[in-house]
Amino acid sequence: MVNREAVIEALRHVQEPELGQELITLNMVRDIVMEGDAVRFTVVLTTPVCPVKADIKAR
């Protein structure tokens, strides 16, 4: 079973494509929920008109 700390550690390696910094460093990850083997979370964009919104959503 995955724990919250493992999820956060994995997300430390995911970069926001435009700024080139990690999502965790930028405080863009919210609402981490774990149910069994499934993990859900929200990515808060740096701006509502973020030019890479579609790219982030697709991944």
Residue pairs with C-beta under 8 A, 6 or more apart in sequence:
1 34
1 36
1 37
2 34
2 37
2 39
3 34
4 32
4 34
7 32
7 34
7 39
7 41
8 24
8 29
8 32
11 22
11 23
11 24
11 29
11 41
12 22
12 24
12 25
13 22
14 22
14 23
14 24
15 21
15 22
15 23
16 22
16 23
16 26
16 28
16 46
16 52
16 56
17 52
17 55
17 56
18 46
18 50
18 51
18 52
19 26
19 46
23 29
23 43
26 46
27 44
28 43
28 44
28 45
28 46
29 41
29 42
29 43
29 44
30 41
30 42
30 43
30 44
31 40
31 41
31 42
32 39
32 40
32 41
33 39
33 40
33 41
34 40
43 56
45 53
45 56
50 56
